[in-house]
Amino acid sequence: MGILVIHFRNLLLPGINPDEPADDDWLYRRLLEELMKITVDMDKCIGAGLCVVAAPKVFSQNDDDGLVIVLDETPPADQHEAVREAARLCPALVIKLQEDE
């Protein structure tokens, strides 16, 4: 029976820049986390900014028009509840979440 060893630096995961030095322990923890993917319908965003108030580590606003900027499309688990709150607060309902458990 053989053993399969995967070197985590060779995996392409959401939110990971393969050109930066990797912390294999961090990558392993990220693989075990619940994953969340954020999408925003930019055509319907009204720039209310409630997403930024609810989850400032994940959302920002464009200086020119106030529209949402997603800073991390696959946020870490410690930001998931804040992102869920941002989606609930959005008056235009443009923030969609896909969660894999």
C-alpha positions, 0 to 999 in steps of 0.5 A: 500500500502506497502513501500519497503525499500532497505538497500544499504549495502546489494546490491552487486554492481560492484566496491563495497567491501561488507566487507568495511563500506559503505556510503549509500549516495555514494551507492545511487549516484552510483546506479544513475550513468551511468555504464561502464564495462571495459574488456581487451583482455590480449592476444593481449595487446602489453604494449604500455601504452597509456591507462595509460597516458589517464586514470591513475586512471583506468589503470596501467602497470605490472612492469614485462612485461608492460601489462595493469592492470585494476585498476577499471573495473567499473569506476565512471562517472568522469573517463568515458571520460578518459577511452573512450580516452584510448580505442580510443588510444590503438594501439592493440584495446584491451580495450572494453567498455560496457556502460549502460545508 
